[in-house]
Structure formats: structure tokens, C-alpha cells
Amino acid sequence: MIMARLFDHAHILELAEYASVPVINGLTDYNHPVQIMADILTIWEHRGHLDDLKIVYVGDGNNVAHSWFRLAARLPFHLVCACPEEFSPDFETVELAKDAGLSTVEISHDPKTAVNGADIVYTDVWASMGQEEELEERIKRFQGFQVNDELMAATGKKSNFMHPLPAKRGIEATDSVLDSNAQIIFDEAENRMHVQNAIMLKMMNW
């Protein structure tokens, strides 16, 4: 089998078209499915179930956000993406989740309102792979979208914090959140190994 991490999503599709073995999407500029599988496993481990789940993704509507929307088309939960308007996720991907009719799906541009009642507050870096030169400008554009103690308190409940890592400390999330009792980021990181082992076993019919 082949696992590939690529910039252009079209390249993983081309690879899968011509490969004679299973191809696993390890990450592209469009989505990051193996990450979200580890994420939902981690949530299930900590909650014991996936019922009545509200996940609020705060930040850039990037590849990780797209994978959350695609998961919302497969599993029922309440998903809110809180992002600056100009950094909204792909429209067709959001519509895919809505059309599936399983989940409540929303786009918000007010993070404090969005996180109300959240079980999970999830963020990612504001400048993804290949966008590093945009970071300083993005920091200005993402003012108000940092996950900090105030935003976590705005959930109004005992919520968990998640991040796919590596994090830019003090940018998309503060040290006080990254190191808090609310975080489950290291279990999340460990579960990537377990999930990807399971994917390989499934693909090889072992």
C-alpha cells in the first residue's frame, strides 16, 4: 500500500487512479481524513459515547475543517466552524455535510457565541503547511479567534480542547489552554498511531 502526504489533492486522486495497491490519504491541501478518525476515537474514549455531541472548530477553514464536515456527513453530531468570513471552508464540502441530513452544520464568524454549549473546542494552526510566509498577516486577520481561557469559559460547561499538533503556542491557542486539564491533545496524538494501524489492517484484509 501507499500512504501519501501531498500538497495538491488532485495528486492523491491521480495516484489512487493509477496505483495497483491501496492508497491512503495521509494529508492534502483539501482534507486530512486520518487525523479526524483519530480525533473522533479520542472523543469517544473520553466521553464513552458520541451522543449529543457539539464540536466547535475555531480558526481557518482548512483541510482539517473540511474533514470535520465530511465526517458530519457520516456520523450525526452538531458541528460549528467559527472562522473569519474570508477564511470560510469550501462551500461544496459544507453543502455535502448539510445534504447528508445527519448532522446540524453551521458556519459562524463569532467564536464566543459559537462555542456556547460545546463539548469539544478544536483549533488548528492559522497558517498551514506551505502558508508559513502568510503567518504574520493571518495573525492580524484572526484576532478574536484565539482559543484562550475566556473562550473556553464561554462554552458554559466542562469542555475538552483538541488540536492536531504541532501547535503555535500563544498564537491559535494559549499555553494556559494547551497545558490545562481540558486538553486531550496528547491522547489525540497517540491515537493517530492506533487509527492508522487499523486502517492498514483493514486495507490489507488482515
C-alpha positions in Angstrom: 0.0 0.0 0.0 0.9 3.7 -0.3 0.3 6.4 2.3 1.0 9.8 0.8 1.1 13.3 2.3 0.8 15.7 -0.6 0.1 19.4 -1.2 -2.3 19.1 -4.1 -5.4 17.0 -3.5 -5.6 16.2 -7.2 -2.3 14.4 -6.9 -3.7 11.9 -4.4 -6.6 11.2 -6.7 -4.3 10.7 -9.6 -2.1 8.4 -7.5 -5.1 6.3 -6.5 -6.4 6.1 -10.1 -3.1 4.6 -11.4 -1.9 2.6 -8.3 -2.3 -1.1 -8.2 -2.3 -1.1 -4.4 -4.5 0.7 -1.8 -3.7 4.4 -1.4 -4.2 6.2 1.9 -4.6 10.0 2.1 -2.2 11.0 4.8 -2.9 14.7 4.2 -3.6 17.1 1.3 -4.4 20.7 1.0 -8.1 19.8 0.8 -8.5 17.3 3.7 -6.9 15.2 6.4 -9.1 12.2 7.0 -6.7 10.1 9.1 -6.4 12.9 11.6 -10.2 13.2 12.0 -10.5 9.5 12.5 -8.0 9.7 15.4 -9.9 12.7 16.7 -13.3 11.0 16.9 -11.7 8.0 18.5 -10.2 10.3 21.2 -13.6 11.9 21.8 -15.3 8.5 22.2 -12.6 7.4 24.6 -13.0 10.4 26.8 -16.8 10.7 26.7 -17.7 7.0 26.5 -20.1 7.7 23.6 -20.7 10.1 20.7 -24.3 11.1 21.6 -25.5 14.7 21.6 -22.0 15.9 20.6 -21.3 19.5 19.8 -17.9 20.2 18.2 -16.8 23.8 17.5 -13.9 24.2 15.2 -12.3 27.7 15.7 -9.9 29.1 13.2 -9.0 28.6 9.5 -11.5 26.7 7.4 -8.7 24.5 6.2 -8.1 20.8 5.3 -8.8 19.7 8.9 -12.1 21.6 8.9 -13.0 20.0 5.6 -12.5 16.6 7.2 -14.8 17.5 10.1 -17.5 18.4 7.6 -17.0 15.2 5.7 -17.3 13.2 8.9 -20.5 15.1 9.7 -21.9 13.5 6.6 -21.2 10.1 8.0 -21.9 10.5 11.8 -24.6 12.6 13.5 -23.3 15.5 15.6 -23.6 19.3 15.8 -20.6 20.9 14.0 -19.9 24.6 14.0 -17.0 26.2 12.2 -16.1 29.6 13.7 -13.8 31.4 11.3 -13.2 34.9 9.8 -15.5 35.2 6.8 -12.7 35.3 4.3 -11.3 32.0 5.7 -14.5 30.0 5.5 -14.3 26.4 4.5 -15.1 25.1 1.0 -18.7 25.7 0.1 -19.3 22.4 -1.6 -17.9 20.5 1.3 -20.2 22.3 3.8 -23.2 21.6 1.5 -22.2 17.9 1.3 -22.5 17.7 5.1 -25.8 19.5 5.1 -27.3 17.4 2.3 -26.4 14.2 4.1 -29.0 15.2 6.7 -27.3 13.5 9.6 -25.8 16.5 11.4 -26.5 20.1 12.3 -23.9 22.1 10.5 -23.2 25.8 10.9 -20.7 28.5 9.9 -20.2 31.3 12.4 -18.0 34.3 12.4 -18.4 34.9 16.2 -16.3 32.4 18.2 -17.7 33.4 21.6 -21.3 32.7 20.5 -20.3 29.6 18.5 -18.6 27.8 21.5 -21.7 28.1 23.7 -22.6 24.6 24.8 -19.6 23.0 23.0 -18.4 19.6 24.2 -15.2 20.0 22.1 -13.4 23.2 21.2 -11.0 22.3 18.4 -8.4 24.5 16.7 -5.5 24.2 14.3 -2.6 26.4 13.1 -3.7 29.6 11.3 -1.0 29.1 8.6 -1.0 25.5 7.3 1.9 23.7 5.5 3.1 25.9 2.7 1.5 29.0 4.1 4.1 29.9 6.6 5.0 33.2 4.9 1.4 34.3 5.5 1.5 33.8 9.2 2.1 37.4 10.3 -0.8 38.7 8.1 -3.0 35.9 9.3 -2.3 36.7 12.9 -3.9 40.1 12.2 -6.8 38.6 10.4 -7.6 36.1 13.1 -7.8 38.5 16.0 -10.5 37.2 18.4 -10.2 33.6 17.2 -7.5 32.5 19.6 -8.6 29.7 22.0 -7.8 31.1 25.4 -9.3 30.8 28.9 -12.0 33.3 28.2 -13.2 31.3 25.1 -13.1 28.0 26.9 -15.2 29.5 29.7 -17.7 30.7 27.1 -18.7 27.1 26.5 -20.6 27.2 29.8 -19.7 23.6 30.5 -16.8 21.3 31.1 -15.4 21.1 27.6 -12.4 19.4 26.1 -9.8 21.2 23.9 -8.3 19.5 20.9 -5.6 20.4 18.4 -3.9 18.1 15.7 -0.5 19.4 16.6 2.1 20.8 16.3 0.7 24.0 17.8 2.0 27.5 17.6 1.9 28.4 21.3 0.5 31.8 22.0 -1.0 32.2 18.5 -4.0 30.0 17.8 -4.1 28.8 21.5 -2.6 30.0 24.7 -0.3 28.0 27.0 -2.9 28.0 29.7 -5.3 26.1 27.4 -2.7 23.8 25.8 -1.5 22.8 29.3 -4.9 22.7 31.0 -6.9 19.8 32.3 -9.3 20.4 29.5 -6.8 19.4 26.8 -6.8 15.9 25.4 -4.2 16.7 22.7 -1.7 14.1 23.7 -4.2 11.2 23.7 -5.3 12.6 20.3 -1.7 12.4 19.0 -1.2 8.9 20.3 -4.5 7.7 18.7 -3.1 8.6 15.2 -0.9 5.6 15.5 -3.7 3.3 16.6 -6.1 4.6 13.9 -3.6 4.3 11.1 -2.6 0.8 12.2 -6.3 -0.1 12.0 -6.6 1.5 8.5 -3.6 -0.6 7.3 -5.2 -3.8 8.8 -8.5 -3.0 7.1 -6.9 -2.3 3.7 -4.9 -5.5 3.8 -7.8 -7.6 5.0 -5.8 -8.9 7.9 
